[in-house]
Amino acid sequence: MHDPEGPESMGRGESDYAPHLRELLSHPHVVEVLDALSHGPVTLADLRSHVPAGRRGLEVALRIVAARGLVAKEGNGSWDIDAPGITVYRQTGRGRLVVGALSRFSAWTTMFDGPTP
C-alpha cells in the first residue's frame, strides 16, 4: 500500500508529511505505542507494561497505527475483534520510517511551527 502523500514519502521534505504526522499524533497513546514497538515485537501485555493506558486505549491506538500500515500482527484475523493475549505486534517498514521521522527534532518543529524558510 503506497500513499504518495503519506509518511513514506519523507524524502520530499518534512513540510510534505507534517500534516499526516500531526493527524496521527492527535490520537491518544499512538506515540507511546510506536515507541514501544520500535524496540521489537510485543504482545498486548508487553505494551501495557510500557504504555500508561488501559487495554481498550491500547487496542484503539493499535488499530489507528495498523490502519496506516505502521503495525502488523501475527496471524490472520480482523482488527475489528479483540485479538488473543498472545498475539504479537510488530512495526512495518513504514512504521520504522515514521518512528525515524519522529526522532528528528526538525520534524516536530515543522509539524507544529511550520517549515523553516
N, C-alpha and C positions, 0 to 999 in steps of 0.2 A: 504494500500500500504506500504509494508515493504521493505526498501532498506537496506540490511545488511551492506552496506558501507556508508550509509547516516548519518546525524547528530543524528538520534535517537539511534545510536549505541555508544553513548558517554561513556558508561561505560567501553569501552575498552581502553580509553586513548585519550588525546587530539590530539596527533600526527596522530591518525587514521582518525579523521574527519576534521582536519585543512584544507586539500585541498578543501573539499566541502564548508566549510565556506568561504574560501578565494575566491573561484569562485563566490559564492553568493554575497559577498560584493563588487565584481568588478562592479556590476551594480549600476547605479545612483539611489539614493533615497531609496534603499532597507532597510538600517539600520534605517532611519527615519520612514519609513512605519511600520516596525516591532516594533519600539519603541512606536509609536502612538497606534498601535493595542494591545500592552501589557497592556494598561490601560482599555481595554474593547472594545466592538463592536462599530464601527464607520461607518458613511456614507462617500462618496467621499468628500462632502462639509466639514465634520469634519476633514478629512485628509488634505485638502487644507489649513485649518486654522492652522495646526500643522507642515506641511512639506512645505518648501520653493520650491515648484515645480508647474508647470502648470498641468492642467488636464491630458494632454497626458502623461507627465512624470510619474504621479501617476498611471495612468492606466497600463503603461508598467511595473512599479515596482510591482503592484498588480498581474499582470499576471505571472511575474517571481516567486514571492513567492508562488502563487497558484499552479504553475506547479510543485513545490517541495513539495506540501502538507502542507505548513505552514499557509495558509489562506484559508478560505471558505467564500462563500457569501450566503445570504439567497435567497431562491428560486432556481428554476431550470433555466437553460439557459447556453448559451455558453459564455466562457470568450473571444471569438473572436469578440463579438459585444459589443458596449457600453451599460453598464447597466444603468437603470433608476437612477436618482439622489437620490432616496430614498433607494436604495439597501444598505443593511447593511453587512459589512465585519467583520469577527472575526478571531482570531487566532485559530488554531487547537492545539491539544495536541503536535504534532510535532513542531509546531511553538513556543509553550511555551518552549520546550526543547532547541530550537535554541537560543531563547532570553536569556534563563538561561545560556547557554554556552557563549554567547557574553557578559554577565555581569561579567564574570570572567577575570581578567587581564591575567591569565596564558593562556587562550585560545588565546588572541591577540598575546602574545609573541610567542606562538607555531606556530600560523599562519604565522607570519612574520619573526621570528628569527629561527624557528626550535625548536624541542623538547630539553628540558634541559637534560643533561646527568645524 
